[in-house]
């Protein structure tokens, strides 16, 4: 069990640090390019880099995808924290090593986005896809959450991909 939890924690911390580093880069770059203090960035969009298909555009997102749950306002972060806690408990309860990497990715990315809500009031987003259609602005953590959810679903529907000898022993 200790090996599995160590893997889960290392992946979780790694994803959190990578995501927060990228977000900090975009915040500092916008502050530099637009000569503004951080607080003045919170309610505007700032293009950092543009192409014909995508922009690196700093935006602070105060709701979740497609404005769902906007009625929760400041309480949204608490709901998200509760959901992340539930996911973490689920991953640990499965007791299989093969779930620890995608579980760590999911929880680390989720915690990074929730940390943004506590630290900035909203999630730091910066990838804006607009090639052929306008898509939502998202970030590295969002992509990692999508990857982890697909990975966990795959493992649930194809359990033979988790080797029998990978099952985690109960606490001795």
C-alpha positions, 0 to 999 in steps of 0.5 A: 500500500505504501508504494501505491500511495507514494506513486499517487502522491508523487504524481499528484505533486508533480502535476500540481507543480507543473500546472502552477508553474505554467500558470505563473509563467502566463501571469508574469508574462501578461504583467510584463507585456501589458505593464499591469499589476496582477490584480488588474489582470483578473477581469480581462483577457490578455493575449500573450501569443497568437496564431491563426488557430490558437491563442495563448490568452490569459483569462481568469475563469470564475465558473466551470465549463460552459458557465455550469454551476455559476449560481454557486459563486464563491462556494464552487471551490468548496464543492470542487474540493469535496468532489476531489476528496471523493475521487481520492477516496475512490482511487485509494479504495480500489487498491490497485497500483494501475489506478495510482498514476491516473488518480494522481494526475486527476487529483493533482490537476483538480487541486491545482484548479481549486488552488487557483480559486482560493488564490486568484478567485478563479481558475487561470486559463490560457489556451484558446482554440479557435480554428474553424470554431471558437472553443472554451479557454482551458489550461494544462490541468484541464487537459490532464483531468480529461486524460485521467478520466479517460484512463480511469474509465478505460481501466474500469471497462478493461480490468484485465489491464491491471495485472493481478499481482499489482493488487495492493496488499492491505496494511500489515 
